[in-house]
Amino acid sequence: MIAVDESKLRKVSITTNDFLFARNHSDDASITFDTNQKVFELLMQMKNKYRLFLITQVSGDSSPDHLLAQAQLKPLIDSQVVKSHRVMYCTTAEGKKSLVRQLNAELHIDADV
């Protein structure tokens, strides 16, 4: 396999909420994340063409949804689709906007319009 020079790859930021993950609010007030397998496969295809940055909005540090999101993203990190330092979390929409702006990616993918 030929090594990829990451400095030449275009930067893409992706908000995982409602794109990679579907947030399900159950009656017991807990939040679960269901991984969209087709998006997961798409990210696997994108890994050698783009520098991927994933942003997930959660309710807080060490909250149940934060821990669950970390567990769901671990396979992407383990399979080297995304590097662990490119997986970010925020607690507000304003925080997400700030991350996106600071990353200054050529493309941002978000289901929140």
C-alpha positions, 0 to 999 in steps of 0.5 A: 500500500502506498503511503498517503501524504496527508498534507496534500489531502483536502480537509472535510469537517463532518457533524456526526449528529443526524448524519453518521448517528441518528439520535433516538430519544426514548421515553426514559429520557436517555439518548442512544446513537444508532450508527448509519452503516451507509455513512460509515462505509462512505467515510471508509471510502473517503479516508484516503482522499480527505483529511476527515474531522468529526464533530459531535454535539453532546450534552456535556463532558462524561455525559451518557451521550458523550460516552456512547458517542465515543464508543460508537466512533472508536471503530472509525479511529481503530480502522484509521478512518479518522485520527483520534485528535480529529474527533471533537465534541461540543455541547452547543450549536455555537460551539459547533459553529466555532469548531467548523469556523476554526477548522476552515475546511474546504467542505463541511457536511452537516444535517442541521440546516 
